[in-house]
Amino acid sequence: MRIIIIDDHGDAIMAALKTINERINHMATQADIDALTTQVTDLTTGLTASLTGIQADLDALVAANPGVDVTALQASVSALSTQVTQAGTIDAER
């Protein structure tokens, strides 16, 4: 009788086992997380370095061209700076 019950539910059991197996196969390993963390750190470091260079170029542009209105460019760089800082904060929280 028990065999009949299992046979009746065999498809459901196999589907559940397949779902569990798929979930296990899609779980990240510690190595995956470490690699992703390294990529985020590298990206944040690169963005910070680029932002420093952009700000230096902008400062030089302003100094060399005092009559040129760079307000919009300064606002854009400021917004970028905020985003880079936030990315660094996320990276520091890991």
C-alpha positions in Angstrom: 0.0 0.0 0.0 2.8 2.4 0.8 4.4 1.7 -2.6 1.1 2.8 -4.2 1.1 6.1 -2.3 4.7 6.8 -3.4 3.8 5.8 -7.0 0.9 8.2 -6.8 3.1 11.0 -5.7 6.3 10.0 -7.5 6.0 12.8 -10.1 5.5 15.4 -7.4 8.4 14.1 -5.4 10.7 14.1 -8.5 9.6 17.6 -9.3 10.4 18.8 -5.8 13.8 17.1 -5.9 14.5 18.7 -9.2 13.6 22.1 -7.8 15.8 21.6 -4.8 18.7 20.4 -7.0 18.3 23.5 -9.3 18.4 25.8 -6.3 21.5 24.2 -4.9 23.2 24.4 -8.3 22.4 28.2 -8.5 23.7 29.0 -5.0 26.8 31.1 -4.9 29.9 29.7 -3.3 32.2 31.7 -1.0 34.6 31.9 -3.9 31.9 33.4 -6.1 31.2 36.0 -3.4 34.9 36.8 -2.9 35.4 37.2 -6.7 32.4 39.6 -6.9 33.7 41.5 -3.9 37.1 41.9 -5.6 35.4 43.2 -8.7 33.4 45.8 -6.8 36.4 46.9 -4.9 38.4 47.3 -8.1 35.6 49.2 -9.7 35.3 51.6 -6.7 39.1 52.1 -6.7 39.1 52.9 -10.4 36.1 55.2 -10.1 37.7 57.1 -7.3 41.0 57.5 -9.2 39.1 58.6 -12.3 37.1 61.1 -10.3 40.3 62.6 -8.8 41.7 63.1 -12.3 38.4 64.6 -13.6 38.3 67.0 -10.6 41.9 68.0 -11.2 41.2 68.7 -14.9 38.1 70.7 -14.0 40.1 72.8 -11.5 42.8 73.4 -14.1 40.1 74.4 -16.7 38.5 76.9 -14.3 41.9 78.4 -13.4 42.9 78.7 -17.0 39.6 80.1 -18.2 38.1 82.3 -15.5 35.5 83.7 -17.8 34.0 80.4 -18.9 30.9 79.2 -17.1 31.5 75.7 -16.0 28.6 75.5 -13.5 26.8 72.7 -15.3 30.1 70.7 -15.6 30.8 71.3 -11.9 27.4 70.1 -11.0 27.8 66.9 -13.1 31.2 66.2 -11.4 29.7 66.8 -8.0 26.9 64.3 -8.8 29.4 61.8 -10.0 31.4 62.4 -6.8 28.4 61.6 -4.7 27.8 58.3 -6.6 31.4 57.3 -6.3 31.3 58.0 -2.5 28.2 55.9 -2.2 29.8 53.0 -4.1 32.8 53.2 -1.7 30.4 53.1 1.3 28.7 50.0 -0.1 32.1 48.4 -0.6 33.2 49.4 2.9 30.1 47.7 4.4 31.0 44.3 3.1 
